């Protein structure tokens, strides 16, 4: 299966590399050249443009920052749509609007091209190790045909429903992650400001109902003040905007999500948008009258 990959950022580059290592012929494109050159040196082909990638691929994967980026890469000048042939598949692994996803899929279907939306969770580490959680929406038969490809990229691969369902699932994921990050940030700052060792508090909480992957991984980041990005705060801020829009369209009140969206907005406004989203703890510390 000839695979194309467009979007070689913090997530996309290691994902494309894993496909190369698994033996797939991979054609790549990215807005900046260094990631393309790096992967070409490892055996990938330079597509030159989204159209060029599509022309050389049976399946094209995209991993892009936001909805307008996916729309531009797909339908803009020298876009994917100019090179996708009937019978080919576009797999969008970005996190974008479910409404836009359904619209893109409908336009592609008119050309005989199938689309799966397959956003991921697991951050940079999951992308590098091929252990992502992948939430897939779209035609079940197409999903089964591409399952071996997904299994190179992730360990928890779930078909959740028709096209757009993957993006709804990702919105749910980002809500849970954001609110849990905020809870862990507040808990650790609360311990520290009361003169209790937050290292020991985290250790104690990990053994009870408060235990979570976020407390384990991001709690440690917060204790160390290590905010090198695994997932950038500005992108999580964008993801919560999508979740709120999705909730609004379905009449679902999302009060906690709205609050953390604003807090992430404050993180971005302070110039910390390219830090890891666990930098919420820095904000909580600052609001508590400390250095964060």
Protein Blocks (a to p, Z undefined) as FASTA:
>chain_A
ZZddehjafklmmmmmmmmmnopacddddfblklmmmmmmnopacehiaklmmmmpfbdc
dddfblmlmmmmmmmghifklmmcghiacddfbdcdfklmmmmmmmmmmnopacddddde
eijmlmmnopaccddedjfklmmmmmmmmmmmpmbdcdfbdehjlmmmmmmmmmmmmmmm
mmmmmmmmmmmmnopafklmmmmmmmmmkbcfklmmmmmmmmnopabdfbdfklmmmmmm
mmmmmmmmnopacfklmmmmmmmmmmmmnopmmpcfklmmmmmmmmnopnZZ
